[in-house]
Structures are given as C-alpha cells and as structure tokens.
C-alpha cells in the first residue's frame, strides 16, 4: 500500500495525527492553567505590602543600602495566553550605585543566606541571566532577584516581585 499515489494520504494522516496529539496536550495544559487562573488570590494591595515587607527585611540584612528609592511597577500578566485576563504582577526594584565587585559578592552572600532562612529557594536557570541570584518562596510564589552580583559592568539591583494576582482578589465572573 506504500505506493506513490498513497504518499499524499499518508502525509495527511501523519500530519493530522501529529496535530491532534499536540492539540490534546495543549488542551490538557490549558484546562489546568485556566482553572489555576480562575482561583481567588490575594489583592494587588496585599501583594504590594508583602513586597514592601520582603524588601525592607532583606535590605536590613544586607551590608549595603540602595542609592535610589524603589518604586512599584505593575504589569498585566499573561497577555498572550488563554483564560480570564486582568491579573497583575507587581514589583519593586532598589538600585545600588558604584558598588565594587567585593561588595557585590558580600551583598549576594547576605541576600542568599537571609532569604534561604526565610524559606526561599534558589532558582537555577542554567545559562540564563548570568550574574543573577534568583530566589523564590514556594509558599507564596514571590520572587527575589539580585541582579549584577558578579558583573560590575551591569547595574546592581534588588528586585522583589509578586505572583500574578487579581487586583481585588477575585477573578471576573
């Protein structure tokens, strides 16, 4: 049955089967993701308070202090993906100026030590963001990043960000 006139049919069946398997896999992931996105969360104001708390306590345990007052930035989450839209992620960044490499290393050690003691876990992303120390709290999904820890040619910044939350804590109906 593998004759030249059957080749287009075989290609179509193979392509259809491949597409069906991909659609089923994406739908399975999408259903779970949609259910997760439809759950209530803390509010955006509560997320900002938690960010402030993490930022204040982390800075209190670091040997250097920022030279620039941090500001909040709020972004829409998952613009290109399925499910109810409107969740926000908030972050605050503190910048440190003209810190030499030994000071950065000391700050990075203090950052890791303190946050590990608070239940944060080191996030390993091989080959991604060299010079970052990224930690995530598995209890609440807040993330702390110390950027520029090993590279004086980059700015040295501490960033704390929230998970995606509904602004008022509840998804739209």
C-alpha positions as CSV (number, residue, x, y, z in Angstrom):
1,X,0.0,0.0,0.0
2,X,3.0,2.3,0.1
3,X,2.7,3.4,-3.5
4,X,3.4,6.9,-4.9
5,X,-0.4,7.6,-5.2
6,X,-0.8,6.9,-1.5
7,X,2.0,9.2,-0.3
8,X,-0.2,12.3,0.0
9,X,-2.7,10.3,2.0
10,X,0.0,9.0,4.3
11,X,1.4,12.6,4.8
12,X,-2.1,13.9,5.6
13,X,-2.8,11.2,8.1
14,X,0.6,11.7,9.8
15,X,0.1,15.5,9.9
16,X,-3.4,15.1,11.3
17,X,-2.3,12.7,13.9
18,X,0.6,14.9,15.0
19,X,-1.7,18.0,15.2
20,X,-4.3,16.0,17.2
21,X,-1.7,14.9,19.7
22,X,-0.4,18.5,20.0
23,X,-3.9,19.9,20.5
24,X,-4.8,17.3,23.1
25,X,-1.6,18.1,25.0
26,X,-2.2,21.9,24.8
27,X,-5.8,21.5,25.9
28,X,-4.9,19.4,28.9
29,X,-2.4,22.1,30.0
30,X,-4.8,24.8,29.2
31,X,-7.6,23.4,31.3
32,X,-5.3,23.2,34.3
33,X,-3.9,26.6,33.7
34,X,-7.4,28.1,33.2
35,X,-8.6,26.5,36.5
36,X,-5.5,27.9,38.3
37,X,-6.1,31.4,36.8
38,X,-9.7,31.3,37.9
39,X,-8.9,30.9,41.6
40,X,-9.1,33.9,44.0
41,X,-5.7,35.4,45.0
42,X,-4.5,38.0,47.4
43,X,-5.3,41.5,46.3
44,X,-2.8,43.7,44.5
45,X,-2.5,46.0,47.6
46,X,-1.7,42.9,49.7
47,X,0.9,41.9,47.2
48,X,2.5,45.3,47.4
49,X,2.5,45.1,51.2
50,X,4.2,41.7,51.0
51,X,6.8,43.1,48.5
52,X,7.5,46.0,50.9
53,X,7.9,43.6,53.8
54,X,10.3,41.4,51.9
55,X,12.2,44.4,50.6
56,X,12.6,46.0,54.0
57,X,13.7,42.9,55.8
58,X,16.0,41.8,53.0
59,X,17.7,45.2,52.9
60,X,18.0,45.2,56.7
61,X,20.2,42.0,56.4
62,X,22.4,43.3,53.5
63,X,25.7,45.1,54.1
64,X,24.8,47.9,51.6
65,X,21.8,50.1,51.2
66,X,20.2,51.3,47.9
67,X,21.1,54.7,46.5
68,X,17.7,55.0,44.7
69,X,14.3,54.8,46.4
70,X,12.4,51.9,44.9
71,X,9.1,52.4,43.0
72,X,6.4,49.9,42.2
73,X,5.7,48.7,38.7
74,X,2.5,46.8,37.9
75,X,2.2,44.8,34.8
76,X,-0.6,42.8,33.2
77,X,0.1,39.0,33.4
78,X,-0.1,36.5,30.6
79,X,-1.3,38.8,27.8
80,X,-0.9,36.1,25.2
81,X,-2.5,33.3,26.9
82,X,-5.9,31.7,27.5
83,X,-8.2,32.2,30.3
84,X,-9.5,35.2,32.2
85,X,-7.3,38.2,31.7
86,X,-6.8,41.1,34.2
87,X,-4.4,39.6,36.7
88,X,-1.5,41.9,37.7
89,X,2.1,41.3,38.8
90,X,3.8,44.0,40.9
91,X,7.5,44.5,41.5
92,X,9.8,46.9,43.3
93,X,13.4,47.5,42.4
94,X,16.1,49.0,44.6
95,X,19.3,50.2,42.9
96,X,22.8,50.3,44.3
97,X,25.3,52.6,42.6
98,X,29.1,52.2,42.2
99,X,29.4,49.1,44.2
100,X,32.7,47.3,43.5
101,X,32.7,43.5,43.0
102,X,33.8,42.5,46.5
103,X,30.9,44.5,47.9
104,X,28.5,42.8,45.5
105,X,29.7,39.4,46.4
106,X,29.3,40.2,50.1
107,X,25.8,41.5,49.4
108,X,24.9,38.4,47.4
109,X,26.0,36.1,50.2
110,X,23.9,38.0,52.7
111,X,21.0,38.0,50.3
112,X,21.2,34.2,49.8
113,X,21.7,33.5,53.5
114,X,18.9,35.6,54.7
115,X,16.3,34.6,52.2
116,X,17.2,30.9,52.5
117,X,16.5,31.2,56.2
118,X,13.1,32.7,55.3
119,X,12.1,29.7,53.2
120,X,13.1,31.0,49.8
121,X,14.8,28.5,47.4
122,X,17.5,29.2,44.8
123,X,16.1,29.1,41.3
124,X,18.5,27.5,38.9
125,X,18.3,28.7,35.3
126,X,21.5,27.4,33.6
127,X,22.8,29.8,31.0
128,X,20.0,32.4,31.7
129,X,20.7,35.7,33.4
130,X,24.3,35.2,34.3
131,X,25.1,37.4,37.3
132,X,21.6,37.0,38.8
133,X,20.9,35.4,42.1
134,X,17.2,34.4,41.8
135,X,15.2,33.0,44.7
136,X,11.5,32.0,45.0
137,X,9.4,31.4,48.0
138,X,7.4,28.2,47.4
139,X,4.8,29.2,50.0
140,X,3.6,32.3,48.2
141,X,5.5,32.4,44.8
142,X,7.1,35.8,45.5
143,X,10.5,36.1,43.7
144,X,13.6,38.0,44.8
145,X,16.4,38.7,42.3
146,X,19.8,40.3,43.0
147,X,21.0,41.4,39.5
148,X,24.6,42.3,38.7
149,X,26.0,40.3,41.6
150,X,29.1,39.1,39.6
151,X,29.5,41.8,36.9
152,X,30.5,45.4,37.6
153,X,29.6,46.4,34.1
154,X,25.9,45.9,34.9
155,X,23.8,47.9,37.4
156,X,23.4,46.2,40.8
157,X,19.7,45.9,41.7
158,X,17.5,44.1,44.1
159,X,14.0,43.2,42.7
160,X,11.1,41.7,44.6
161,X,8.1,40.6,42.5
162,X,4.7,39.1,43.3
163,X,3.0,36.3,41.6
164,X,0.1,37.1,39.3
165,X,-2.9,38.3,41.4
166,X,-6.4,39.6,40.8
167,X,-6.4,43.4,41.7
168,X,-9.3,42.9,44.1
169,X,-8.5,39.2,44.9
170,X,-11.3,37.7,42.8
171,X,-11.5,36.7,39.1
172,X,-14.1,38.3,36.9
173,X,-17.3,36.4,36.5
